[in-house]
Amino acid sequence: PCRAVQMFMKMNNIPFDYHHIDLAKGEQQSEAFLKINLFGRAPAIKDGDFRVAESIAILQYLAAKFSTPDHWYPKDITARAKINEYLCWHHNNTREGATGIFFNAVIGPKVRQQPRDEEVIKTAKTKLSATLDMLENYFLKGHSFIASDQISIADLLALCEFTQIERLDIDVGKKRPNVKAWREQVIAKLGSHFDEAHEIIIDLAKHLNVTAEPFE
């Protein structure tokens, strides 16, 4: 998510020029944006003549380019392997579940005027439940953060997925104490950068007058 990249750069004092892309208007498919990212998706960055898309690739690049503190993306091969394990798992689990709910319950019907697909939403909720169980019982078992005792880029990516569905009154920490404690610790670490990055999601939810979505 764009928000993960924004928070990482803010946390590490990496200078950048922010350019707002109106996804609802399809600006990500504009000629100007496609020159930066042929995938036609946000986020993407341009660093001199170098361009790279996809939030995970961007975060890995920035961590190396700006020699950020090691905990963000450890150099130790075993520590990095455990972070990479989560990153490889993220898209088909955390993102597919949480964003699947948000997109199909909010963006589709309220922004694109598409009918709700209850079966798709049900599948996404099942995926989210399994994801939260895996976080509770594996990635956060014995750790304060994902696969580590220090915050990393993995935590930023996961948290951003969950903050969207919190607008639907979905409590990811309900009945899962490890997830609950993890969420609180990551937000505390991010401080004001968390609030700033999520203003757009909060404002969108208010504008669309989103309602609670049943979960578990």
Salt bridges, closest charged atoms under 4 A:
ASP47 OD2 - LYS65 NZ 2.59
ASP70 OD1 - LYS75 NZ 3.92
GLU85 OE1 - LYS82 NZ 2.83
GLU96 OE2 - LYS127 NZ 3.83
GLU118 OE2 - ARG116 NE 2.72
ASP133 OD1 - ARG176 NE 2.98
ASP149 OD1 - HIS143 ND1 3.89
GLU161 OE2 - HIS90 NE2 3.30
GLU161 OE2 - ARG95 NH1 2.64
GLU166 OE2 - ARG183 NE 2.58
GLU184 OE2 - LYS180 NZ 3.31
GLU196 OE2 - LYS10 NZ 3.41
GLU213 OE2 - ARG116 NH2 2.97
GLU213 OE2 - LYS125 NZ 3.01
GLU216 OE2 - ARG176 NH2 2.74
